[in-house]
Each structure stands twice: as structure tokens, then as C-alpha cells.
């Protein structure tokens, strides 16, 4: 089951790399949580597909032009998948390139995504799924 989840998440990031950020939303549980830790802009918990979509549309995507979110490494961890992420875009006003690397932990219940958490450091992401860095 873990490897199937890795392939599911990998396929989502393949679409996200090309700017299709609706990819994967059909897997969201009605109570899915998007957690942005305090070290990220707009930190907090976003609950449910509608609230996550609103955050993506009004806050996150509005801050970038040509945004791509690329999954670089995928690690199965029980009901979760840890992804090393490379995000890159240009600033809408400055036109300056911006890039960031971080981790996302996707947690499943059955076939549904119940939580996606953005975490800056690898050790913290591994700890979040019960593994040591």
C-alpha cells in the first residue's frame, strides 16, 4: 500500500510541476488539513477542500508567476509519504526568480488524503512520521 501511495503522490507532483494545482484534490478527505508551520508565509491550518482552494487561489498563487512545485524525492512512511520539494517561480511585480526547498508530509486514511504538512527541514519531516533523520 505504501508504494502505491508514493506513486499517487509522485503523479500529483508531476502535474504540479507544470502548474496544474488541481491535481490530487479529488483525493482530499472532506476534513483534509493543510498545515503550514510558522516558518512559512501565511502559517496555520487550512481545513477542508474549499478552504485549501481559497488559500491557494487568493494567497499562495497570487504571490507568484509561473509557479512550479516539483517533487524531488519520495519516501514511504506507513500511512504517510514524505516529499522533498523544490518550488520555483518569479515574483509578479519584480520579475525576480524565487526558489525554495522544503518537505511536505502527505498522510492518508485508506485512499483519502487527510493531511498535508509543509516542513522546512528534513529532520523535522522525518520526525513527523516517526523516523529519525
DAZI-V863657 format. One record per pair of residues at least 12 apart in sequence whose ideal C-beta (glycine too) atoms are under 10 Angstrom apart, sorted by the first residue. I is the first residue (numbers start at 0). J is the second residue. D is the distance in whole Angstrom. If there is no record, write none. Layout:
{{I & J & D} {I & J & D}}
This chain:
{{0 & 75 & 9} {0 & 77 & 9} {0 & 78 & 8} {0 & 107 & 9} {0 & 109 & 9} {0 & 110 & 10} {1 & 74 & 10} {1 & 75 & 4} {1 & 76 & 8} {1 & 77 & 7} {1 & 78 & 8} {1 & 79 & 9} {1 & 80 & 8} {1 & 107 & 9} {2 & 73 & 10} {2 & 75 & 6} {2 & 80 & 10} {3 & 75 & 9} {3 & 107 & 10} {3 & 110 & 9} {4 & 73 & 9} {4 & 75 & 7} {4 & 76 & 10} {4 & 77 & 10} {4 & 78 & 8} {4 & 79 & 8} {4 & 80 & 5} {4 & 105 & 8} {4 & 106 & 10} {4 & 107 & 6} {4 & 110 & 9} {4 & 112 & 9} {5 & 70 & 10} {5 & 73 & 5} {5 & 74 & 8} {5 & 75 & 5} {5 & 76 & 10} {5 & 80 & 5} {5 & 81 & 10} {5 & 82 & 9} {5 & 105 & 10} {6 & 73 & 9} {6 & 75 & 10} {6 & 80 & 10} {7 & 23 & 8} {7 & 26 & 7} {7 & 80 & 8} {7 & 105 & 9} {7 & 107 & 8} {7 & 110 & 8} {7 & 112 & 9} {8 & 23 & 8} {8 & 26 & 9} {8 & 70 & 7} {8 & 73 & 6} {8 & 75 & 9} {8 & 79 & 10} {8 & 80 & 5} {8 & 81 & 9} {8 & 82 & 6} {8 & 103 & 9} {8 & 105 & 5} {8 & 107 & 9} {8 & 112 & 9} {8 & 115 & 10} {9 & 70 & 6} {9 & 73 & 6} {9 & 80 & 9} {9 & 82 & 8} {10 & 22 & 8} {10 & 23 & 8} {10 & 70 & 10} {11 & 23 & 4} {11 & 24 & 9} {11 & 26 & 8} {11 & 68 & 9} {11 & 70 & 8} {11 & 80 & 10} {11 & 82 & 9} {11 & 105 & 8} {11 & 112 & 9} {12 & 67 & 10} {12 & 68 & 7} {12 & 69 & 6} {12 & 70 & 3} {12 & 71 & 9} {12 & 73 & 8} {12 & 82 & 7} {12 & 84 & 8} {12 & 85 & 10} {12 & 103 & 9} {13 & 69 & 9} {13 & 70 & 8} {14 & 68 & 10} {15 & 66 & 9} {15 & 67 & 7} {15 & 68 & 4} {15 & 69 & 7} {15 & 70 & 8} {15 & 84 & 9} {15 & 86 & 9} {16 & 67 & 5} {16 & 68 & 7} {16 & 69 & 5} {16 & 70 & 8} {16 & 85 & 9} {16 & 87 & 10} {17 & 67 & 7} {17 & 68 & 10} {17 & 69 & 10} {18 & 60 & 9} {18 & 65 & 7} {18 & 66 & 6} {18 & 67 & 6} {18 & 68 & 9} {18 & 88 & 10} {20 & 52 & 9} {20 & 55 & 6} {20 & 56 & 9} {20 & 59 & 9} {20 & 60 & 7} {20 & 66 & 8} {20 & 68 & 8} {21 & 52 & 9} {21 & 55 & 9} {23 & 105 & 9} {23 & 112 & 7} {23 & 115 & 9} {24 & 48 & 6} {24 & 51 & 8} {24 & 52 & 7} {24 & 55 & 9} {24 & 112 & 9} {25 & 48 & 9} {25 & 111 & 10} {25 & 112 & 10} {26 & 48 & 10} {26 & 105 & 9} {26 & 107 & 8} {26 & 110 & 7} {26 & 111 & 6} {26 & 112 & 5} {26 & 113 & 10} {27 & 47 & 8} {27 & 48 & 5} {27 & 49 & 10} {27 & 51 & 7} {27 & 52 & 9} {27 & 111 & 7} {27 & 112 & 5} {27 & 113 & 8} {27 & 115 & 9} {28 & 47 & 9} {28 & 48 & 9} {28 & 106 & 10} {28 & 107 & 9} {28 & 108 & 7} {28 & 109 & 9} {28 & 110 & 10} {28 & 111 & 4} {28 & 112 & 6} {28 & 113 & 5} {28 & 114 & 9} {29 & 46 & 10} {29 & 47 & 6} {29 & 48 & 7} {29 & 49 & 10} {29 & 111 & 9} {29 & 113 & 10} {30 & 46 & 7} {30 & 47 & 6} {30 & 48 & 9} {30 & 108 & 10} {30 & 111 & 9} {30 & 113 & 7} {30 & 114 & 9} {31 & 45 & 9} {31 & 46 & 7} {31 & 47 & 7} {31 & 48 & 6} {31 & 50 & 9} {31 & 51 & 7} {31 & 106 & 9} {31 & 108 & 10} {31 & 111 & 8} {31 & 112 & 6} {31 & 113 & 6} {31 & 114 & 7} {31 & 115 & 7} {32 & 44 & 6} {32 & 45 & 7} {32 & 46 & 6} {32 & 47 & 8} {32 & 50 & 9} {32 & 51 & 9} {32 & 106 & 9} {32 & 112 & 10} {32 & 113 & 7} {32 & 114 & 5} {32 & 115 & 7} {32 & 116 & 8} {33 & 45 & 4} {33 & 46 & 8} {33 & 47 & 9} {33 & 48 & 10} {33 & 50 & 8} {33 & 51 & 5} {33 & 54 & 7} {33 & 55 & 9} {33 & 59 & 10} {33 & 103 & 10} {33 & 112 & 10} {33 & 114 & 8} {33 & 115 & 5} {33 & 116 & 8} {33 & 117 & 8} {34 & 46 & 10} {34 & 103 & 10} {34 & 104 & 9} {34 & 114 & 7} {34 & 115 & 7} {34 & 116 & 4} {34 & 117 & 7} {34 & 118 & 9} {34 & 127 & 10} {35 & 54 & 9} {35 & 59 & 9} {35 & 115 & 10} {35 & 116 & 8} {35 & 117 & 5} {35 & 118 & 9} {36 & 101 & 9} {36 & 116 & 7} {36 & 117 & 6} {36 & 118 & 6} {36 & 119 & 7} {36 & 120 & 10} {36 & 123 & 8} {36 & 127 & 10} {37 & 119 & 10} {38 & 101 & 9} {38 & 117 & 9} {38 & 118 & 9} {38 & 119 & 5} {38 & 120 & 9} {38 & 123 & 10} {39 & 59 & 10} {39 & 99 & 9} {39 & 101 & 8} {39 & 117 & 6} {39 & 118 & 9} {39 & 119 & 8} {40 & 58 & 8} {40 & 59 & 8} {40 & 62 & 8} {41 & 54 & 7} {41 & 57 & 10} {41 & 58 & 5} {41 & 59 & 7} {41 & 62 & 9} {42 & 117 & 9} {44 & 114 & 10} {44 & 116 & 9} {45 & 58 & 10} {45 & 115 & 9} {48 & 112 & 10} {51 & 115 & 8} {60 & 88 & 9} {61 & 91 & 8} {62 & 88 & 8} {62 & 90 & 8} {62 & 91 & 7} {62 & 97 & 9} {63 & 86 & 9} {63 & 87 & 9} {63 & 88 & 4} {63 & 89 & 7} {63 & 90 & 7} {63 & 91 & 7} {63 & 97 & 7} {64 & 88 & 6} {64 & 89 & 5} {64 & 90 & 7} {64 & 91 & 5} {64 & 92 & 9} {64 & 94 & 8} {64 & 97 & 10} {65 & 87 & 8} {65 & 88 & 5} {65 & 89 & 6} {65 & 91 & 10} {65 & 96 & 9} {66 & 86 & 7} {66 & 87 & 8} {66 & 88 & 4} {66 & 89 & 9} {66 & 97 & 9} {67 & 85 & 8} {67 & 86 & 7} {67 & 87 & 6} {67 & 88 & 7} {67 & 98 & 10} {68 & 82 & 10} {68 & 84 & 6} {68 & 85 & 8} {68 & 86 & 5} {68 & 87 & 8} {68 & 88 & 9} {68 & 99 & 10} {68 & 101 & 10} {68 & 103 & 9} {69 & 82 & 10} {69 & 83 & 9} {69 & 84 & 7} {69 & 85 & 5} {69 & 86 & 7} {69 & 87 & 8} {69 & 100 & 10} {70 & 82 & 5} {70 & 83 & 7} {70 & 84 & 6} {70 & 85 & 8} {70 & 103 & 8} {71 & 83 & 5} {71 & 84 & 7} {71 & 85 & 5} {71 & 100 & 8} {71 & 102 & 10} {72 & 84 & 9} {72 & 85 & 10} {72 & 102 & 9} {72 & 121 & 9} {73 & 105 & 9} {74 & 102 & 9} {74 & 104 & 10} {74 & 121 & 10} {74 & 124 & 9} {74 & 125 & 8} {74 & 128 & 8} {74 & 130 & 8} {75 & 128 & 9} {76 & 104 & 8} {76 & 105 & 10} {76 & 106 & 9} {76 & 124 & 9} {76 & 125 & 8} {76 & 127 & 9} {76 & 128 & 4} {76 & 129 & 7} {76 & 130 & 6} {77 & 106 & 9} {77 & 107 & 9} {77 & 128 & 7} {77 & 129 & 7} {77 & 130 & 9} {78 & 105 & 9} {78 & 106 & 6} {78 & 107 & 5} {78 & 108 & 7} {78 & 109 & 9} {78 & 113 & 9} {78 & 114 & 10} {78 & 128 & 9} {79 & 104 & 5} {79 & 105 & 6} {79 & 106 & 5} {79 & 107 & 7} {79 & 113 & 10} {79 & 114 & 8} {79 & 116 & 9} {79 & 124 & 10} {79 & 127 & 8} {79 & 128 & 5} {79 & 129 & 9} {79 & 130 & 10} {80 & 103 & 9} {80 & 104 & 7} {80 & 105 & 5} {80 & 106 & 8} {80 & 107 & 8} {80 & 112 & 10} {80 & 115 & 10} {80 & 128 & 9} {81 & 102 & 6} {81 & 103 & 8} {81 & 104 & 5} {81 & 105 & 8} {81 & 116 & 10} {81 & 118 & 9} {81 & 121 & 8} {81 & 124 & 5} {81 & 125 & 7} {81 & 127 & 8} {81 & 128 & 6} {81 & 130 & 8} {82 & 101 & 9} {82 & 102 & 6} {82 & 103 & 5} {82 & 104 & 8} {82 & 105 & 7} {82 & 115 & 9} {82 & 124 & 9} {83 & 100 & 7} {83 & 101 & 8} {83 & 102 & 6} {83 & 103 & 9} {83 & 121 & 7} {83 & 124 & 8} {84 & 99 & 8} {84 & 100 & 7} {84 & 101 & 5} {84 & 102 & 6} {84 & 103 & 6} {84 & 117 & 8} {84 & 118 & 10} {84 & 124 & 10} {85 & 98 & 7} {85 & 99 & 8} {85 & 100 & 5} {85 & 101 & 9} {86 & 98 & 7} {86 & 99 & 5} {86 & 100 & 8} {86 & 101 & 7} {86 & 103 & 10} {86 & 117 & 10} {87 & 99 & 8} {87 & 100 & 10} {99 & 119 & 9} {100 & 119 & 9} {100 & 121 & 10} {101 & 117 & 6} {101 & 118 & 7} {101 & 119 & 5} {101 & 120 & 8} {101 & 121 & 9} {101 & 123 & 10} {101 & 124 & 8} {102 & 116 & 9} {102 & 117 & 7} {102 & 118 & 5} {102 & 119 & 7} {102 & 120 & 7} {102 & 121 & 6} {102 & 122 & 10} {102 & 123 & 8} {102 & 124 & 4} {102 & 125 & 8} {102 & 127 & 9} {103 & 115 & 6} {103 & 116 & 7} {103 & 117 & 5} {103 & 118 & 7} {103 & 124 & 8} {104 & 116 & 5} {104 & 117 & 8} {104 & 118 & 6} {104 & 123 & 9} {104 & 124 & 6} {104 & 125 & 9} {104 & 127 & 5} {104 & 128 & 6} {105 & 128 & 10} {106 & 127 & 9} {106 & 128 & 8} {114 & 127 & 10} {116 & 128 & 10} {120 & 132 & 8}}
